[in-house]
Amino acid sequence: MATFHVPDMSCGHCKASITEILTKAGAEHLSFDMEARTVDVSGLATEAVIAKLDEIGFPAAQK
């Protein structure tokens, strides 16, 4: 599992959008910390997560 900082993630709609795109891309597990603006992802390569989040306007960096 890898942790990604997503500074623009701020609400439930953001979380839903991120969940949808990463699940469709094959993520096996997602865990969100909205206060820290991080998401833990398993089942996808780091590059794939960053690319998918960038596609929907959520630039991210691995922590």
N, C-alpha and C positions, 0 to 999 in steps of 0.2 A: 504494500500500500504506500502511495506517495501523497504528500501534502502539498497543496497549491494555494498560494496567496492570491485572492481575487479581489483587489481593492474596490472595484465598482459594484460588487455584490452587496446589496443593502436591504433587500426585501423578499417577501415570499414569491413574488413574480420572478425575480432574479433566480431564486433557488429552483423554481419550476422549470424555467428555460434551460438552466444548466443541467438539471436532472434529465430532461427530455433529450438533449443532444448527446450527452455522455452515455446514457442508457442505449440509445439507438446505435452509438458507435461501438458498443460492446462492453461498457463498464460493468463489472460484476458487483461492486459495492461502492456506495457513496455515503459519506458522513460529513455533515455541515456544521461549522461553528460560525454562525452569523455575526456574532460580536467580534470575533477575531478576523472575520472575512476570509475564512479558509475552507477548503473542501479536501477531504481525503478520498482518494480514488484507487480502486484496485481493478485489475483486468485490462488496463490500457497502458501503452507506452507513454512516457512523459511527453514526447513530441506530439503524439496524437491528442492528448488532453489539451495541451497548449494551443494546438492548431484549431481544434473544435471550439474551444472557448473564444478564441480570436474571431472565428467565423461569425459568432453571434454578439460580438462587441464587448466581450469580457476579457481584456488582456490579463494574463496570469503568469506567475512565475513559481517554479518549484521552490519550496522552503527547504 
